Amino acid sequence: MDRIQDHIYALLSSLPCSQGISSIKLNGRTIQIEKLLGEGGFSFVYLARDKSSGREFALKKIRCSHGSESFTLAMKEVEAMRRFRSPNIIRILDSAVIQESDHSFGFGNLPEGQGGGSDGRTVYLFLPYYPLGNIQDAINRHAVNGTRYSERDMLQLFLGTCRAVEAMHRYRLPDQSSAGSSRRGGQPSKKKMMSSSNGQEDEQDNEPLIEGAATNGSSDPFGIESDPESDGDDEDGSARYPPKPSKGKGREIEQPAFGGEGLEGGKGGELVPYAHRDIKPGNIMVSQGSSAEGDALHVPILMDFGSAMKARVVIASRREAVAEQDLAAEHSTLPYRAPELFDVKTDSTLTEAVDIWSLGCTLYAMAYHYSPFETPSMLEQGASTALAVLNNKWDFPKNDQIYSEGFKEIVRRCLVGEPDKRASIEEVIALTDRALERIV
């Protein structure tokens, strides 16, 4: 029934006459729901507007049914976005958890007031809104219009994506000897993760938290100061995540045991590579930026960290191998999935090389509008994508004179069947830099 309500609301929100018909209250803010942006297996993403500031953002709603692991996975996604720091990784603005049994619901399972309901929880993630959409949207437009990316634009977007992946592959544990400081993506943090006596997180950067909106010095990303008397739970029944500390002397914010910074185990500064495991054009948003000279440019933003995990997984038994295959089948998109995830071997180790394969497929798709393992000829012949990946059966389109040999070398080094012979993220970045330098 909940799913039916979600789809009814999604249909209504897509009608011009129904824009902004619903509002919800989360973390003390009144949020206007404007329209549906997209949906996944257990989540919906809406364009939303904060009524007080008027700022737009994307609101991702993840339904977590009672007794499932979806809530833990949703919290891991939150932690992943908080863990890695890069201009090319999406930044979470805020989050909230609704206990569904404490609310009644209207269309889309959006809370409207107190009352009965169903079991389970709903996690809301407040994310920046990117009007330009994602790279898959751009690929679709090129395919419809019979156009292509220029090689320079394509490689610049790809290079930024690689920088985001590098932050994950070269993540180091924060230095615990320095209270309140951390290292994210191998780089020193610009801010201290401390809470003040009024329960607010002292997290301020100079860059806008919502695209096109300037910060006002407030620790609230929406420009709204939180209630100093709040203990972390709001009257609307939502709970902030991470929860606020109790009132009193400022103290360091404790991160949850699952994936929290500094709780991975190990010494500060130790390399702990993470893998995204679902890199594809649809998970790379495009932001409007500008160069040092003031020229407009597009900036790639890697998103959707629901599949992110520690990269190096030792497979000691057949049971573990099957479990990893099932996990990949659920979270890694088939035409961009590395071969070692289709047939996981016992006594092997999965590594961050799975992302390098996905990067190669993504770059190929940006150039030719489809994955190298889901070409029009393969689809016409009814060929198996999985078999094509396992046999590494792919090629560049015949008589392709559009893109350079430098571009093709990047793809070749990414799509190497044996993971330990595949390029590292540093090599991919170096090859991309070299290819860009050769473009006239």
C-alpha positions, 0 to 999 in steps of 0.5 A: 500500500505504501508503494502504491501511495508513493507512485500515486504521489509521483504521478500527481507531482508530475502534473503542472497543476499539482506543483507544490501541492504537499509540504512536510515538516522536518528538523523544524523546517517546513519543506514544500515538495515541488515535483518528483525528480527520480526514483529507485528501488526503495527511494524517491528524490523530489525537488523541494523548497525550504519555505523560510529561505526559498532555497531549492534542494533535492530531498531523497526519501528512503523507505526502510521496512520493519526488520530489514537492513535498509535502515543500516544501509541508508545510514551508511550512505549518510556516513559515506557522504560525510566521510569523503571530502572532495569538490567532486563528491556530493555533499549532504546538507542535512538528514532526518529519520521519521518513525512511520508508526508515529505519523499518518500519511498522505500521498507519497507517504509524506508525514502530515500529522500525528496518528496511526501508521505502518511500522518501519522508518523513513530516512530523508536526505537533504542534498544539493539540487543540480538543475543540469541533471546528470551525465546520463541526461546529457548522453540522452540529449546527445543521442536524440539530437545526433550530437556528441560531447567534444573530446575536451568537455568529455575528458574534463568531466571524466577527470573531475569524476576520477578526482572524486574516485581518488578521494575514495581509493586513497582515503586515510583514517583521521588522526585521532591524536588531534581532537576535533580534526580529521582527514577526508580523502587524504586531505586535511579537513577545513573544519572542526567537527565540534558542537557548540553549547546550543547543540549546533555543529560548528561546520562552516565552509566558504562555499555555498551549501546549495548551488546558487545560494550564498552562505550567511555564516550560519551553521544551518545549511538552509540559513535557518538557525536551529532552536537553542533549546532543541535536544536533537528531536523535533516536534514533528517527530523527525530525528536529526542524524547524527543526533545533537549532543546534550546541552552543556559544554561543547564536545566532539560529535560521536559518529555511529559504529557503522562506518563512522569516521575514526571507527574503522579500526586502525591508526590515524593516517592509515590508508583504508581504500573505499570503492563506490561500486556503482559508478555510471553516468546516471550517478554523476551530476553536473554542476555549473562552475567557472574557471579561474579566468571566469569562463563557465564550465561544468563540474562533475559531482559523484553521488549515490553512495548506497553501494560504497564500502571498504574496497578490499574484501578477502574471499575465503569461502564459496559462501562469501563468494556467492554473498559478494556476487549477490551484493553486486547484483543488487547494488552494481549496475550490470553494464558497468559492473566489473567482471570479478563481481560476476564470478567471484573467486574463492581465495581471492581479494576484491579491490578498488579496481572494480571502480576503474572498470566502471570508469572505463565503461562510463567514459566509453558511454559518454563518447558513444552513448552506450556501455561497451557491453550494451551496444546496439548490435549486442542488443539486436543479437540478444547477446548476454551482457554478463557473458560479454563482460566475463569474456571482455568482448568489446571494441570501439565503433568501426571507422571512428575518427572523432576521438583521439588515440589518447582517449582510447588508451584510457578506455583500454587501460580501464577495461583490462580483464585481470584486476591486478593489471588494470590501471590505478586511479593515478594512472587513469588521471595521468592518462587523462591529463596527457590526453587533454594536453594534446587537444588543440 
